[in-house]
Amino acid sequence: MKSTASPPKISLRHVTEADLPLLCQRAAAMEQRGEFESTRMGSPRSIHKRFAEDGFSSDDSEKLLVCAEDGKVIGDVSHFHAHRYATARELGWAIHDPALRGQGYGSAAAKALVNYLFDNFSINRVCCGVAPGSTASRRIAEKAGLRFEGCLRGVIFLRGEYVDSEVLGLLREDWQRG
């Protein structure tokens, strides 16, 4: 049965210095990572270094925090160049607390990121890759308007092995048609 509940209200914002302890905690919190997330840990030093360099916001890549209606950080979204030869941006998202997953926050965050990118960047395409079997991520991408385009074999190194990636994409003209 399809839910008729309205999506949760979220907002996206840039990382601030006050967020660095949360990002460091998240980088080491293996128990909060989903089955299809990398198990590679980021060091607190690398997180502080990246913030000092560009505040997690550059032409190459950007991380934005996902905030619930009360302002609490509940996740993050990111985008980066999908291909060296194109303006396309690849998307990523994560809801930190497993108890908040499956409640529409990921879908709302992905949709907000897609709108942010098409509203503010001179790009014609957004895309993402999801591991086959990651039905939740695929649903999130589809709810954000992306459509399945194909499969790249053995392209993602995840938990000690190379796995396939299902590619989903959305063109500006399709986004504009809504």
WORAWO-V460375 format. One record per pair of residues at least 24 apart in sequence whose ideal C-beta (glycine too) atoms are under 10 Angstrom apart, sorted by the first residue. I is the first residue (numbers start at 1). GAP is how many residues later the second one is. If there is no record, write none. Layout:
# WORAWO-V460375
i:I gap:GAP
i:I gap:GAP
This chain:
# WORAWO-V460375
i:3 gap:100
i:3 gap:101
i:5 gap:98
i:5 gap:99
i:6 gap:98
i:6 gap:102
i:7 gap:96
i:7 gap:97
i:7 gap:98
i:7 gap:100
i:7 gap:101
i:7 gap:102
i:7 gap:104
i:7 gap:105
i:7 gap:136
i:8 gap:60
i:8 gap:61
i:8 gap:66
i:8 gap:92
i:8 gap:95
i:8 gap:96
i:8 gap:97
i:8 gap:98
i:8 gap:99
i:8 gap:100
i:8 gap:101
i:9 gap:58
i:9 gap:59
i:9 gap:60
i:9 gap:61
i:9 gap:96
i:9 gap:99
i:10 gap:55
i:10 gap:56
i:10 gap:57
i:10 gap:58
i:10 gap:59
i:10 gap:64
i:10 gap:65
i:10 gap:67
i:10 gap:85
i:10 gap:94
i:10 gap:95
i:10 gap:96
i:10 gap:97
i:10 gap:98
i:10 gap:99
i:10 gap:101
i:10 gap:102
i:11 gap:53
i:11 gap:54
i:11 gap:55
i:11 gap:56
i:11 gap:57
i:11 gap:58
i:11 gap:60
i:11 gap:97
i:11 gap:98
i:11 gap:101
i:12 gap:52
i:12 gap:53
i:12 gap:54
i:12 gap:55
i:12 gap:63
i:12 gap:64
i:12 gap:65
i:12 gap:96
i:12 gap:97
i:12 gap:100
i:12 gap:101
i:12 gap:103
i:12 gap:104
i:13 gap:51
i:13 gap:52
i:13 gap:53
i:13 gap:54
i:13 gap:58
i:13 gap:60
i:14 gap:41
i:14 gap:42
i:14 gap:43
i:14 gap:48
i:14 gap:49
i:14 gap:50
i:14 gap:51
i:15 gap:32
i:15 gap:35
i:15 gap:36
i:15 gap:40
i:15 gap:41
i:15 gap:42
i:15 gap:47
i:15 gap:48
i:15 gap:49
i:15 gap:50
i:15 gap:58
i:15 gap:61
i:16 gap:35
i:16 gap:39
i:16 gap:40
i:16 gap:49
i:17 gap:31
i:17 gap:34
i:17 gap:35
i:17 gap:38
i:18 gap:55
i:19 gap:28
i:19 gap:32
i:19 gap:37
i:19 gap:44
i:19 gap:46
i:19 gap:54
i:19 gap:57
i:20 gap:24
i:20 gap:27
i:20 gap:28
i:20 gap:30
i:20 gap:31
i:20 gap:32
i:20 gap:36
i:21 gap:26
i:22 gap:25
i:22 gap:43
i:22 gap:51
i:22 gap:54
i:22 gap:74
i:23 gap:24
i:23 gap:25
i:23 gap:27
i:23 gap:28
i:23 gap:33
i:23 gap:40
i:23 gap:42
i:23 gap:50
i:23 gap:53
i:24 gap:24
i:25 gap:71
i:26 gap:47
i:26 gap:49
i:26 gap:50
i:26 gap:68
i:26 gap:70
i:29 gap:67
i:29 gap:68
i:31 gap:67
i:32 gap:62
i:32 gap:63
i:32 gap:64
i:32 gap:65
i:32 gap:66
i:32 gap:67
i:32 gap:69
i:33 gap:61
i:33 gap:63
i:33 gap:65
i:34 gap:60
i:34 gap:61
i:34 gap:64
i:34 gap:67
i:34 gap:100
i:34 gap:102
i:34 gap:103
i:35 gap:96
i:35 gap:98
i:35 gap:99
i:35 gap:101
i:35 gap:123
i:35 gap:124
i:36 gap:94
i:36 gap:95
i:36 gap:96
i:36 gap:97
i:36 gap:98
i:36 gap:99
i:36 gap:100
i:36 gap:101
i:36 gap:120
i:36 gap:122
i:36 gap:123
i:36 gap:127
i:37 gap:55
i:37 gap:57
i:37 gap:94
i:37 gap:97
i:37 gap:100
i:37 gap:121
i:37 gap:122
i:38 gap:118
i:38 gap:119
i:38 gap:120
i:38 gap:121
i:39 gap:119
i:39 gap:120
i:39 gap:121
i:40 gap:117
i:40 gap:118
i:40 gap:119
i:59 gap:62
i:61 gap:28
i:61 gap:29
i:61 gap:31
i:62 gap:27
i:62 gap:51
i:62 gap:54
i:62 gap:55
i:62 gap:59
i:63 gap:29
i:64 gap:29
i:64 gap:45
i:64 gap:48
i:64 gap:49
i:64 gap:52
i:65 gap:31
i:65 gap:44
i:66 gap:27
i:66 gap:28
i:66 gap:29
i:66 gap:30
i:66 gap:34
i:66 gap:39
i:66 gap:40
i:66 gap:42
i:66 gap:43
i:66 gap:44
i:66 gap:46
i:66 gap:47
i:67 gap:42
i:68 gap:32
i:68 gap:37
i:68 gap:40
i:72 gap:25
i:74 gap:26
i:74 gap:27
i:74 gap:29
i:74 gap:31
i:74 gap:32
i:74 gap:35
i:75 gap:25
i:75 gap:26
i:75 gap:30
i:75 gap:31
i:75 gap:33
i:75 gap:34
i:76 gap:33
i:77 gap:29
i:77 gap:32
i:77 gap:33
i:77 gap:35
i:77 gap:36
i:77 gap:37
i:77 gap:39
i:77 gap:40
i:78 gap:35
i:79 gap:34
i:79 gap:35
i:79 gap:37
i:79 gap:38
i:79 gap:42
i:79 gap:44
i:79 gap:47
i:79 gap:49
i:81 gap:42
i:82 gap:41
i:82 gap:43
i:82 gap:44
i:82 gap:45
i:82 gap:46
i:82 gap:47
i:82 gap:85
i:82 gap:87
i:83 gap:42
i:83 gap:44
i:86 gap:37
i:86 gap:38
i:86 gap:39
i:86 gap:41
i:87 gap:34
i:87 gap:35
i:87 gap:36
i:87 gap:37
i:87 gap:38
i:88 gap:29
i:88 gap:35
i:88 gap:36
i:88 gap:37
i:88 gap:38
i:88 gap:39
i:88 gap:81
i:88 gap:83
i:89 gap:24
i:89 gap:25
i:89 gap:28
i:89 gap:29
i:89 gap:32
i:89 gap:34
i:89 gap:35
i:89 gap:36
i:89 gap:37
i:89 gap:38
i:89 gap:39
i:90 gap:35
i:90 gap:36
i:90 gap:37
i:90 gap:38
i:90 gap:39
i:90 gap:77
i:90 gap:79
i:91 gap:26
i:91 gap:35
i:91 gap:36
i:91 gap:37
i:91 gap:38
i:91 gap:49
i:91 gap:50
i:91 gap:53
i:91 gap:55
i:91 gap:77
i:91 gap:78
i:91 gap:79
i:92 gap:36
i:92 gap:37
i:92 gap:45
i:93 gap:35
i:93 gap:44
i:93 gap:47
i:93 gap:48
i:93 gap:51
i:94 gap:43
i:95 gap:41
i:95 gap:45
i:101 gap:35
i:101 gap:39
i:102 gap:34
i:102 gap:37
i:104 gap:36
i:104 gap:39
i:105 gap:35
i:106 gap:30
i:106 gap:31
i:106 gap:33
i:106 gap:34
i:106 gap:35
i:106 gap:37
i:106 gap:38
i:107 gap:29
i:107 gap:32
i:107 gap:33
i:107 gap:34
i:107 gap:35
i:107 gap:36
i:107 gap:37
i:108 gap:32
i:108 gap:35
i:108 gap:36
i:109 gap:31
i:109 gap:35
i:110 gap:27
i:110 gap:29
i:110 gap:30
i:110 gap:31
i:110 gap:32
i:110 gap:33
i:110 gap:34
i:110 gap:35
i:110 gap:36
i:111 gap:29
i:111 gap:32
i:111 gap:33
i:111 gap:34
i:112 gap:32
i:113 gap:31
i:114 gap:27
i:114 gap:30
i:114 gap:31
i:114 gap:32
i:114 gap:56
i:114 gap:61
i:115 gap:29
i:115 gap:30
i:115 gap:60
i:117 gap:53
i:117 gap:55
i:117 gap:58
i:118 gap:27
i:118 gap:52
i:118 gap:53
i:118 gap:54
i:118 gap:57
i:118 gap:58
i:119 gap:56
i:122 gap:50
i:123 gap:48
i:123 gap:49
i:124 gap:46
i:124 gap:47
i:124 gap:48
i:124 gap:49
i:124 gap:51
i:125 gap:44
i:125 gap:45
i:125 gap:46
i:125 gap:47
i:125 gap:49
i:125 gap:50
i:126 gap:42
i:126 gap:43
i:126 gap:44
i:126 gap:45
i:126 gap:46
i:126 gap:49
i:127 gap:40
i:127 gap:41
i:127 gap:42
i:127 gap:43
i:127 gap:44
i:128 gap:37
i:128 gap:38
i:128 gap:39
i:128 gap:40
i:128 gap:41
i:128 gap:42
i:129 gap:26
i:129 gap:27
i:129 gap:35
i:129 gap:36
i:129 gap:37
i:129 gap:38
i:129 gap:39
i:129 gap:40
i:130 gap:26
i:130 gap:34
i:130 gap:35
i:130 gap:36
i:130 gap:37
i:130 gap:38
i:131 gap:25
i:131 gap:27
i:131 gap:32
i:131 gap:33
i:131 gap:34
i:131 gap:35
i:132 gap:31
i:132 gap:32
i:132 gap:33
i:132 gap:34
i:133 gap:30
i:133 gap:31
i:133 gap:33
i:134 gap:29
i:134 gap:31
i:134 gap:32
i:137 gap:29
i:137 gap:31
i:138 gap:28
i:138 gap:30
i:140 gap:28
i:141 gap:25
i:141 gap:26
i:141 gap:27
i:141 gap:28
i:141 gap:29
i:142 gap:26
i:142 gap:28
i:144 gap:24
i:144 gap:26
i:144 gap:31
i:145 gap:24
i:145 gap:25
i:145 gap:26
i:145 gap:29
i:145 gap:30
i:145 gap:32
i:145 gap:33
i:146 gap:24
i:146 gap:25
i:146 gap:28
i:146 gap:29
i:147 gap:24
i:147 gap:27
